[in-house]
């Protein structure tokens, strides 16, 4: 195998339908991912894009094509383009991210599998950052859900 993947899974205190909406609703994504701008066309072949920083000179931009859109259970993103203000990634990759949502007695399970990281050492730092990033992201999703519940 020439690539590697990582998986992060947690139980979230929300219905599967609500967790699924968190993954494709621009307002939610901006809130839990702290993105400046988000655009999602939620359909197979649709776009998923986020940027951080100034819209005319962003710090980071991530775009992908939605390859699977199966409410409220599955979204697959692929054909990624990633750019940082410091330049492109120091390696070539064909990333695929799959989000799976399943019912759970305490809410819903969200499982994220991010695949396509080269095994080459040039990808090690980005791989490690993404692993830590998903842990932080799930914490931000929990805080967003908690805040949403408090505002009701």
NUPAVEX-552735 format. One record per residue (C-alpha): residue number from 1; residue in three letters; chain; x, y, z. Coordinates in Angstrom, 1 decimal, decimal comma. Each point is the difference from the previous one (the first is absolute). Example, Ala and Ser with C-alpha at 12.3 -4.5 7.8 and 13.67 -1.06 7.14 Angstrom:
// residues 2
@seq: 1 type: ALA mol: A xx: 12,3 yy: -4,5 zz: 7,8 .
@seq: 2 type: SER mol: A xx: 1,4 yy: 3,4 zz: -0,7 .
//
This chain:
// residues 152
@seq: 1 type: UNK mol: A xx: 0,0 yy: 0,0 zz: 0,0 .
@seq: 2 type: UNK mol: A xx: 1,5 yy: 3,3 zz: -1,0 .
@seq: 3 type: UNK mol: A xx: -2,4 yy: 2,2 zz: 2,0 .
@seq: 4 type: UNK mol: A xx: -1,2 yy: 0,2 zz: 3,6 .
@seq: 5 type: UNK mol: A xx: -3,2 yy: 1,1 zz: 1,6 .
@seq: 6 type: UNK mol: A xx: -1,2 yy: 1,0 zz: 3,4 .
@seq: 7 type: UNK mol: A xx: -3,4 yy: -0,5 zz: 1,6 .
@seq: 8 type: UNK mol: A xx: -1,7 yy: 2,0 zz: 2,7 .
@seq: 9 type: UNK mol: A xx: -3,3 yy: -1,0 zz: 1,5 .
@seq: 10 type: UNK mol: A xx: -2,1 yy: 1,4 zz: 2,9 .
@seq: 11 type: UNK mol: A xx: -3,5 yy: -0,1 zz: 1,3 .
@seq: 12 type: UNK mol: A xx: -1,7 yy: 3,4 zz: -0,2 .
@seq: 13 type: UNK mol: A xx: -3,0 yy: 1,2 zz: 2,0 .
@seq: 14 type: UNK mol: A xx: -2,2 yy: 0,7 zz: -3,0 .
@seq: 15 type: UNK mol: A xx: -2,2 yy: -1,9 zz: -2,5 .
@seq: 16 type: UNK mol: A xx: 1,5 yy: -1,5 zz: -3,1 .
@seq: 17 type: UNK mol: A xx: -1,9 yy: 2,6 zz: -2,1 .
@seq: 18 type: UNK mol: A xx: 1,5 yy: 2,9 zz: 2,0 .
@seq: 19 type: UNK mol: A xx: 3,6 yy: -1,4 zz: -0,1 .
@seq: 20 type: UNK mol: A xx: -0,4 yy: -0,6 zz: -3,7 .
@seq: 21 type: UNK mol: A xx: -1,1 yy: 3,7 zz: -0,5 .
@seq: 22 type: UNK mol: A xx: 3,1 yy: 1,1 zz: 1,9 .
@seq: 23 type: UNK mol: A xx: 2,1 yy: -1,4 zz: -2,8 .
@seq: 24 type: UNK mol: A xx: -1,6 yy: 1,8 zz: -3,0 .
@seq: 25 type: UNK mol: A xx: -1,6 yy: 3,2 zz: 1,4 .
@seq: 26 type: UNK mol: A xx: 2,3 yy: 3,0 zz: -0,5 .
@seq: 27 type: UNK mol: A xx: -1,1 yy: 1,8 zz: 3,2 .
@seq: 28 type: UNK mol: A xx: 0,8 yy: -3,1 zz: 2,1 .
@seq: 29 type: UNK mol: A xx: 3,3 yy: -0,6 zz: -1,7 .
@seq: 30 type: UNK mol: A xx: 1,1 yy: 3,6 zz: 0,6 .
@seq: 31 type: UNK mol: A xx: -0,9 yy: -0,4 zz: 3,6 .
@seq: 32 type: UNK mol: A xx: 1,7 yy: -3,3 zz: 0,9 .
@seq: 33 type: UNK mol: A xx: 2,9 yy: 0,4 zz: -2,4 .
@seq: 34 type: UNK mol: A xx: 0,6 yy: 3,7 zz: 0,6 .
@seq: 35 type: UNK mol: A xx: 0,1 yy: 0,5 zz: -3,8 .
@seq: 36 type: UNK mol: A xx: -0,4 yy: 3,5 zz: -1,4 .
@seq: 37 type: UNK mol: A xx: -2,0 yy: -1,1 zz: -3,0 .
@seq: 38 type: UNK mol: A xx: -1,7 yy: -3,2 zz: -1,0 .
@seq: 39 type: UNK mol: A xx: -1,9 yy: -1,1 zz: -3,1 .
@seq: 40 type: UNK mol: A xx: -1,7 yy: -3,4 zz: -0,3 .
@seq: 41 type: UNK mol: A xx: -2,1 yy: -1,2 zz: -2,9 .
@seq: 42 type: UNK mol: A xx: -1,4 yy: -3,1 zz: 1,8 .
@seq: 43 type: UNK mol: A xx: -0,5 yy: -2,5 zz: -2,8 .
@seq: 44 type: UNK mol: A xx: 2,1 yy: -2,6 zz: -1,8 .
@seq: 45 type: UNK mol: A xx: 2,4 yy: 1,9 zz: -2,2 .
@seq: 46 type: UNK mol: A xx: -0,5 yy: 3,1 zz: 2,2 .
@seq: 47 type: UNK mol: A xx: 2,7 yy: 2,2 zz: 1,4 .
@seq: 48 type: UNK mol: A xx: 1,3 yy: 0,2 zz: 3,6 .
@seq: 49 type: UNK mol: A xx: 2,3 yy: 2,9 zz: 0,7 .
@seq: 50 type: UNK mol: A xx: 1,3 yy: 1,9 zz: 3,0 .
@seq: 51 type: UNK mol: A xx: 2,5 yy: 2,7 zz: 0,6 .
@seq: 52 type: UNK mol: A xx: 1,7 yy: 1,6 zz: 3,0 .
@seq: 53 type: UNK mol: A xx: 1,2 yy: 3,6 zz: 0,1 .
@seq: 54 type: UNK mol: A xx: -0,6 yy: 2,8 zz: -2,4 .
@seq: 55 type: UNK mol: A xx: -2,2 yy: -1,0 zz: -3,0 .
@seq: 56 type: UNK mol: A xx: 2,4 yy: 1,8 zz: -2,4 .
@seq: 57 type: UNK mol: A xx: 3,2 yy: -1,4 zz: 1,6 .
@seq: 58 type: UNK mol: A xx: -1,0 yy: -3,1 zz: 2,1 .
@seq: 59 type: UNK mol: A xx: 2,3 yy: -1,7 zz: 2,4 .
@seq: 60 type: UNK mol: A xx: -1,5 yy: -3,4 zz: -1,1 .
@seq: 61 type: UNK mol: A xx: -2,4 yy: -1,3 zz: -2,6 .
@seq: 62 type: UNK mol: A xx: -1,5 yy: -3,5 zz: -0,3 .
@seq: 63 type: UNK mol: A xx: -2,3 yy: -1,1 zz: -2,8 .
@seq: 64 type: UNK mol: A xx: -1,4 yy: -3,4 zz: -0,9 .
@seq: 65 type: UNK mol: A xx: -2,6 yy: -1,6 zz: -2,1 .
@seq: 66 type: UNK mol: A xx: -2,9 yy: -1,9 zz: 1,7 .
@seq: 67 type: UNK mol: A xx: 0,3 yy: -3,6 zz: -1,3 .
@seq: 68 type: UNK mol: A xx: -2,8 yy: -1,4 zz: 2,2 .
@seq: 69 type: UNK mol: A xx: -2,9 yy: 1,8 zz: 1,7 .
@seq: 70 type: UNK mol: A xx: -2,3 yy: -2,4 zz: 1,8 .
@seq: 71 type: UNK mol: A xx: -2,0 yy: 1,8 zz: 2,7 .
@seq: 72 type: UNK mol: A xx: 0,1 yy: -0,5 zz: 2,9 .
@seq: 73 type: UNK mol: A xx: 2,8 yy: -2,6 zz: -0,1 .
@seq: 74 type: UNK mol: A xx: 2,9 yy: 0,6 zz: -2,3 .
@seq: 75 type: UNK mol: A xx: 2,0 yy: 2,7 zz: -1,8 .
@seq: 76 type: UNK mol: A xx: 3,2 yy: -0,6 zz: -2,0 .
@seq: 77 type: UNK mol: A xx: 2,3 yy: 2,8 zz: -1,1 .
@seq: 78 type: UNK mol: A xx: 2,7 yy: -0,5 zz: -2,6 .
@seq: 79 type: UNK mol: A xx: 2,0 yy: 1,9 zz: -2,7 .
@seq: 80 type: UNK mol: A xx: 1,4 yy: 2,3 zz: 2,7 .
@seq: 81 type: UNK mol: A xx: 1,9 yy: 3,2 zz: -0,7 .
@seq: 82 type: UNK mol: A xx: 1,8 yy: 1,4 zz: 3,1 .
@seq: 83 type: UNK mol: A xx: 2,0 yy: 3,1 zz: 0,1 .
@seq: 84 type: UNK mol: A xx: 1,6 yy: 1,9 zz: 2,8 .
@seq: 85 type: UNK mol: A xx: 1,4 yy: 3,6 zz: -0,3 .
@seq: 86 type: UNK mol: A xx: 3,4 yy: -1,6 zz: 0,6 .
@seq: 87 type: UNK mol: A xx: -0,5 yy: -2,0 zz: -3,2 .
@seq: 88 type: UNK mol: A xx: -1,1 yy: -3,5 zz: -1,1 .
@seq: 89 type: UNK mol: A xx: 0,4 yy: -3,2 zz: 2,0 .
@seq: 90 type: UNK mol: A xx: 3,6 yy: -1,4 zz: -0,3 .
@seq: 91 type: UNK mol: A xx: -1,4 yy: -3,3 zz: -1,4 .
@seq: 92 type: UNK mol: A xx: -2,6 yy: -1,2 zz: -2,5 .
@seq: 93 type: UNK mol: A xx: -3,1 yy: -1,6 zz: 1,4 .
@seq: 94 type: UNK mol: A xx: -3,4 yy: -1,3 zz: -1,1 .
@seq: 95 type: UNK mol: A xx: -2,0 yy: 0,6 zz: 3,2 .
@seq: 96 type: UNK mol: A xx: -3,4 yy: -1,5 zz: 0,6 .
@seq: 97 type: UNK mol: A xx: -2,1 yy: 0,8 zz: 3,1 .
@seq: 98 type: UNK mol: A xx: -3,0 yy: -2,1 zz: 1,0 .
@seq: 99 type: UNK mol: A xx: -2,4 yy: 1,1 zz: 2,7 .
@seq: 100 type: UNK mol: A xx: -2,3 yy: -2,8 zz: 1,3 .
@seq: 101 type: UNK mol: A xx: -2,9 yy: 0,9 zz: 2,4 .
@seq: 102 type: UNK mol: A xx: -1,8 yy: -2,8 zz: 1,9 .
@seq: 103 type: UNK mol: A xx: -2,7 yy: 0,0 zz: 2,7 .
@seq: 104 type: UNK mol: A xx: 1,1 yy: -0,6 zz: 3,5 .
@seq: 105 type: UNK mol: A xx: -2,0 yy: -0,2 zz: 3,3 .
@seq: 106 type: UNK mol: A xx: 1,8 yy: 3,2 zz: 1,1 .
@seq: 107 type: UNK mol: A xx: -0,5 yy: 1,9 zz: -3,3 .
@seq: 108 type: UNK mol: A xx: 2,1 yy: -0,9 zz: -3,0 .
@seq: 109 type: UNK mol: A xx: 3,4 yy: -1,4 zz: -0,8 .
@seq: 110 type: UNK mol: A xx: 2,1 yy: 2,0 zz: -2,4 .
@seq: 111 type: UNK mol: A xx: 2,9 yy: -1,8 zz: -1,7 .
@seq: 112 type: UNK mol: A xx: 2,5 yy: 1,9 zz: -2,2 .
@seq: 113 type: UNK mol: A xx: 2,4 yy: -1,9 zz: -2,1 .
@seq: 114 type: UNK mol: A xx: 2,6 yy: 2,1 zz: -1,7 .
@seq: 115 type: UNK mol: A xx: 2,1 yy: -1,9 zz: -2,6 .
@seq: 116 type: UNK mol: A xx: 2,6 yy: 0,6 zz: -2,6 .
@seq: 117 type: UNK mol: A xx: 2,9 yy: 1,2 zz: 2,1 .
@seq: 118 type: UNK mol: A xx: 3,3 yy: -1,2 zz: -1,6 .
@seq: 119 type: UNK mol: A xx: 2,2 yy: -2,2 zz: 2,2 .
@seq: 120 type: UNK mol: A xx: 2,9 yy: 2,2 zz: -1,1 .
@seq: 121 type: UNK mol: A xx: 1,6 yy: 1,9 zz: 2,9 .
@seq: 122 type: UNK mol: A xx: -0,8 yy: 3,3 zz: -1,8 .
@seq: 123 type: UNK mol: A xx: -3,6 yy: -0,5 zz: 1,0 .
@seq: 124 type: UNK mol: A xx: 0,6 yy: -0,9 zz: 3,7 .
@seq: 125 type: UNK mol: A xx: -0,5 yy: 3,4 zz: 1,5 .
@seq: 126 type: UNK mol: A xx: -3,2 yy: 0,7 zz: -2,0 .
@seq: 127 type: UNK mol: A xx: -1,3 yy: -3,5 zz: 1,0 .
@seq: 128 type: UNK mol: A xx: 0,7 yy: 0,6 zz: 3,7 .
@seq: 129 type: UNK mol: A xx: -1,6 yy: 3,5 zz: -0,2 .
@seq: 130 type: UNK mol: A xx: -3,1 yy: -1,5 zz: -1,6 .
@seq: 131 type: UNK mol: A xx: -0,3 yy: -2,6 zz: 2,7 .
@seq: 132 type: UNK mol: A xx: 0,2 yy: 2,6 zz: 2,7 .
@seq: 133 type: UNK mol: A xx: -2,3 yy: 2,2 zz: -2,1 .
@seq: 134 type: UNK mol: A xx: -2,8 yy: -2,5 zz: 0,0 .
@seq: 135 type: UNK mol: A xx: 0,2 yy: -0,4 zz: 3,8 .
@seq: 136 type: UNK mol: A xx: -0,2 yy: 3,8 zz: 0,3 .
@seq: 137 type: UNK mol: A xx: -2,8 yy: 0,1 zz: -2,6 .
@seq: 138 type: UNK mol: A xx: -2,2 yy: -2,5 zz: 1,9 .
@seq: 139 type: UNK mol: A xx: 0,5 yy: 2,2 zz: 3,1 .
@seq: 140 type: UNK mol: A xx: -1,1 yy: 3,0 zz: -2,0 .
@seq: 141 type: UNK mol: A xx: -3,1 yy: -1,9 zz: -1,3 .
@seq: 142 type: UNK mol: A xx: -0,9 yy: -0,9 zz: 3,6 .
@seq: 143 type: UNK mol: A xx: 0,3 yy: 3,6 zz: 1,1 .
@seq: 144 type: UNK mol: A xx: -2,1 yy: 1,1 zz: -3,0 .
@seq: 145 type: UNK mol: A xx: -2,7 yy: -2,5 zz: 0,9 .
@seq: 146 type: UNK mol: A xx: 0,1 yy: 1,0 zz: 3,6 .
@seq: 147 type: UNK mol: A xx: -0,3 yy: 3,7 zz: -0,8 .
@seq: 148 type: UNK mol: A xx: -2,9 yy: -0,7 zz: -2,4 .
@seq: 149 type: UNK mol: A xx: -1,8 yy: -2,0 zz: 2,8 .
@seq: 150 type: UNK mol: A xx: 0,5 yy: 2,9 zz: 2,5 .
@seq: 151 type: UNK mol: A xx: -1,4 yy: 2,5 zz: -2,5 .
@seq: 152 type: UNK mol: A xx: -3,2 yy: -1,8 zz: -0,4 .
//
